[in-house]
Every structure is written in C-alpha cells, then in structure tokens.
Amino acid sequence: MSDAPTTVEEILFSCEERMDKSAEFLQHEFQRIRTGKASPALVEGIMVNYHGTPTRIRDLAGITTPEPRLITIQPWDPSAIAEIVKAIQASNLGISPASDGRVVRLVLPELNEERRKELDKMVKKMAEDARVAVRNIRREANDQVKALQKSGVISEDAQKQALADIQQLTDKGIQNIDTHLKSKEDEIMTI
C-alpha cells in the first residue's frame, strides 16, 4: 500500500479486504496439507525442472483424483515423467510415486494417529499465525483512524464508531479463520 487511506471508509475497506485475504491464504495453505484424501492441490504447486526451467506440475500435466486416495498425473509431454517423479520424491509429501511411462500415480496411505496429531498441531499453528495477521491489520487500521482523529479530519465520536467497526471486522475475520480450522481438523481426524 503506497498511499495511506484518507477516509474512515477507505480504512475499513482496506482492513476488511486484507483480513479476507489472510483467511483465503490460510484456506489455500490448508489445501496443501495431506489428510489421507486425495486432492490435486497436494501436488499442483510442486516445481519440476522441465528442460532447465522450473515449472509447476499443474502447467505440465493433467492432475486427477479418480479414487479417494489416488492422484494421477498425466503429463502432456511424456518425456517429463522422470523429472515429475524426481520432483515429487524431493518434495516433502512422504508419498512414493509410481510411473508406467505415461502416467504417474500417487497412492495416499492411511494416516496413523500420531501423524494425525502432528497435522492437527500444524494446522492450529497456521491458524494462529493467520489470527495474528488479522490482529496486526486491526492494529494498523486503529492507528490510521486515530491519526485521522488527531489531525482533525474526523470527530472523536466518528473515531469511536470506526474503532468499533474495525473490531467487528476483526471478530468476523477470526471467526472465518476458526471455521476453516474446524473444517480442516475434521478432515484430518476423519478416518
């Protein structure tokens, strides 16, 4: 943000937009966590050295989940299979790829109780980081509102109302994060 917001409306709009982005980012990060259920998001961002250029798997191949615990990756250029296999092995997925020369298959094993607990702890930390980001956005927005009041642009009553609105946006943002967390925890703990 190069220009600081100059009105309460701009501050509130910016605040809400940034809080929503924090929740969206968290949800996107959650999609990359393996829960025993196949999802193309687990592999689509893995970088492959394709003819000397780092390229995402999703840009090289079709990724499907024909079964609940199976991901298939079918490259448009079969010569990329070896590099795709190598990239998956180098990633931190903990899944061994199987290839028949045309398609790469990833069979997701069942998660044991210990791994479920590790994943649960990890998603809770990610959610807490997102809550901290939301609170930091709240603090910045509060500071901007107070600066407007101090410089005489808005009244003290307008400041109090704006601070209350910012708190309301913060509560909504944190509730949104908690909803994503609950959903992911349910997914992790479902056997």
C-alpha positions as CSV (number, residue, x, y, z in Angstrom):
1,M,0.0,0.0,0.0
2,S,1.8,3.1,-1.2
3,D,-0.9,5.7,-0.2
4,A,-2.3,5.7,3.3
5,P,-6.1,5.7,3.4
6,T,-7.5,9.2,3.9
7,T,-11.1,8.4,5.0
8,V,-12.6,6.0,7.5
9,E,-14.4,4.2,4.6
10,E,-11.1,3.6,2.9
11,I,-9.5,2.3,6.1
12,L,-12.5,-0.1,6.7
13,F,-12.5,-1.3,3.1
14,S,-8.7,-1.9,3.2
15,C,-9.0,-3.6,6.6
16,E,-11.7,-6.0,5.5
17,E,-10.0,-6.8,2.2
18,R,-6.7,-7.6,3.9
19,M,-8.4,-9.7,6.6
20,D,-10.3,-11.7,3.9
21,K,-7.0,-12.3,2.1
22,S,-5.5,-13.7,5.3
23,A,-8.3,-16.2,5.6
24,E,-8.1,-17.1,1.9
25,F,-4.4,-17.6,2.1
26,L,-4.9,-19.9,5.1
27,Q,-7.5,-21.9,3.3
28,H,-5.2,-22.3,0.3
29,E,-2.3,-23.4,2.6
30,F,-4.7,-25.9,4.2
31,Q,-5.4,-27.5,0.8
32,R,-1.7,-28.4,0.5
33,I,-1.8,-30.5,3.7
34,R,-2.2,-34.2,3.1
35,T,-5.1,-35.6,5.1
36,G,-5.5,-39.1,3.6
37,K,-7.9,-37.8,1.0
38,A,-6.5,-37.2,-2.5
39,S,-6.6,-33.6,-3.7
40,P,-4.8,-32.1,-6.8
41,A,-3.7,-29.2,-4.6
42,L,-1.2,-31.5,-2.9
43,V,1.0,-31.7,-6.0
44,E,0.0,-28.9,-8.4
45,G,2.4,-26.4,-6.9
46,I,5.5,-28.8,-6.9
47,M,8.2,-27.3,-9.1
48,V,9.7,-29.6,-11.8
49,N,12.9,-29.0,-13.7
50,Y,11.4,-29.1,-17.2
51,H,14.0,-28.6,-19.9
52,G,16.0,-26.5,-17.5
53,T,13.1,-24.3,-16.5
54,P,11.4,-24.6,-13.1
55,T,7.7,-25.3,-13.9
56,R,4.7,-26.2,-11.7
57,I,3.3,-29.7,-12.3
58,R,-0.1,-28.2,-13.0
59,D,1.4,-26.4,-16.0
60,L,2.9,-29.7,-17.3
61,A,0.2,-32.2,-16.8
62,G,-3.4,-33.1,-16.1
63,I,-3.9,-33.9,-12.4
64,T,-6.9,-36.0,-11.4
65,T,-8.2,-37.9,-8.4
66,P,-10.1,-41.0,-9.8
67,E,-10.3,-42.5,-6.3
68,P,-10.5,-41.0,-2.8
69,R,-6.8,-42.0,-2.1
70,L,-5.3,-41.8,-5.6
71,I,-3.8,-38.9,-7.5
72,T,-2.9,-39.4,-11.2
73,I,-0.6,-37.1,-13.1
74,Q,-0.6,-37.4,-16.8
75,P,2.0,-35.1,-18.5
76,W,1.3,-33.7,-21.9
77,D,4.9,-34.4,-22.8
78,P,5.8,-38.0,-21.7
79,S,9.5,-37.0,-21.6
80,A,8.7,-35.0,-18.4
81,I,7.7,-38.1,-16.4
82,A,11.2,-38.8,-15.0
83,E,11.5,-35.1,-13.8
84,I,8.0,-35.2,-12.3
85,V,8.8,-38.3,-10.3
86,K,12.1,-36.8,-9.2
87,A,10.3,-33.6,-8.1
88,I,7.7,-35.5,-6.1
89,Q,10.3,-37.6,-4.4
90,A,12.3,-34.4,-3.5
91,S,9.1,-32.7,-2.1
92,N,8.2,-33.3,1.5
93,L,5.0,-35.2,0.7
94,G,6.1,-38.5,2.0
95,I,4.5,-40.4,-0.9
96,S,6.3,-42.6,-3.3
97,P,5.3,-42.0,-6.9
98,A,4.7,-45.0,-9.3
99,S,5.1,-44.5,-13.0
100,D,4.3,-46.7,-16.0
101,G,5.9,-44.4,-18.5
102,R,2.7,-42.5,-19.4
103,V,1.1,-41.7,-16.0
104,V,2.4,-41.0,-12.5
105,R,0.3,-42.5,-9.7
106,L,0.4,-41.4,-6.1
107,V,-1.4,-43.7,-3.6
108,L,-2.0,-41.9,-0.4
109,P,-1.6,-44.1,2.6
110,E,-3.9,-44.0,5.6
111,L,-2.7,-41.6,8.3
112,N,-1.8,-43.1,11.6
113,E,-3.0,-41.5,14.9
114,E,0.4,-39.9,15.6
115,R,0.6,-38.3,12.1
116,R,-3.0,-37.0,12.5
117,K,-2.0,-35.3,15.8
118,E,1.1,-33.8,14.1
119,L,-1.0,-32.4,11.3
120,D,-3.6,-31.1,13.8
121,K,-0.9,-29.3,15.7
122,M,0.5,-27.9,12.4
123,V,-2.9,-26.5,11.2
124,K,-3.6,-25.0,14.6
125,K,-0.3,-23.1,14.4
126,M,-1.1,-22.0,10.8
127,A,-4.5,-20.7,12.0
128,E,-2.9,-18.9,14.9
129,D,-0.4,-17.2,12.5
130,A,-3.4,-16.1,10.4
131,R,-5.2,-14.7,13.6
132,V,-2.0,-12.8,14.4
133,A,-2.0,-11.3,10.9
134,V,-5.6,-10.3,11.3
135,R,-4.9,-8.6,14.7
136,N,-1.9,-6.8,13.1
137,I,-4.2,-5.5,10.4
138,R,-6.6,-4.3,13.1
139,R,-3.8,-2.5,14.9
140,E,-2.7,-0.7,11.7
141,A,-6.3,0.3,10.9
142,N,-6.8,1.5,14.5
143,D,-3.6,3.6,14.3
144,Q,-4.8,5.1,11.0
145,V,-8.2,6.0,12.4
146,K,-6.5,7.6,15.5
147,A,-4.3,9.6,13.2
148,L,-7.3,10.9,11.3
149,Q,-8.9,12.0,14.6
150,K,-5.7,13.5,15.8
151,S,-5.3,15.6,12.7
152,G,-8.9,16.8,12.9
153,V,-10.3,15.0,9.9
154,I,-12.8,13.1,11.9
155,S,-14.5,13.7,15.3
156,E,-14.0,11.7,18.5
157,D,-17.4,10.1,18.0
158,A,-16.5,9.1,14.5
159,Q,-13.3,7.6,15.8
160,K,-15.1,5.5,18.4
161,Q,-17.5,4.2,15.8
162,A,-14.7,3.4,13.3
163,L,-12.8,1.5,16.1
164,A,-15.9,-0.4,16.9
165,D,-16.4,-1.2,13.1
166,I,-12.8,-2.4,12.9
167,Q,-13.3,-4.7,15.9
168,Q,-16.4,-6.1,14.3
169,L,-14.3,-6.8,11.1
170,T,-11.6,-8.4,13.2
171,D,-14.2,-10.7,15.0
172,K,-15.6,-11.7,11.6
173,G,-12.1,-12.4,10.2
174,I,-11.1,-14.5,13.2
175,Q,-14.4,-16.4,13.1
176,N,-13.7,-17.1,9.4
177,I,-10.3,-18.5,10.3
178,D,-11.7,-20.6,13.0
179,T,-14.3,-22.0,10.6
180,H,-11.6,-23.0,8.1
181,L,-9.6,-24.6,11.0
182,K,-12.5,-26.6,12.3
183,S,-13.2,-27.9,8.8
184,K,-9.6,-28.9,8.3
185,E,-9.4,-30.5,11.7
186,D,-12.5,-32.6,11.0
187,E,-10.9,-33.6,7.7
188,I,-7.7,-34.7,9.4
189,M,-9.3,-36.6,12.2
190,T,-11.8,-38.4,9.9
191,I,-10.6,-42.0,9.4
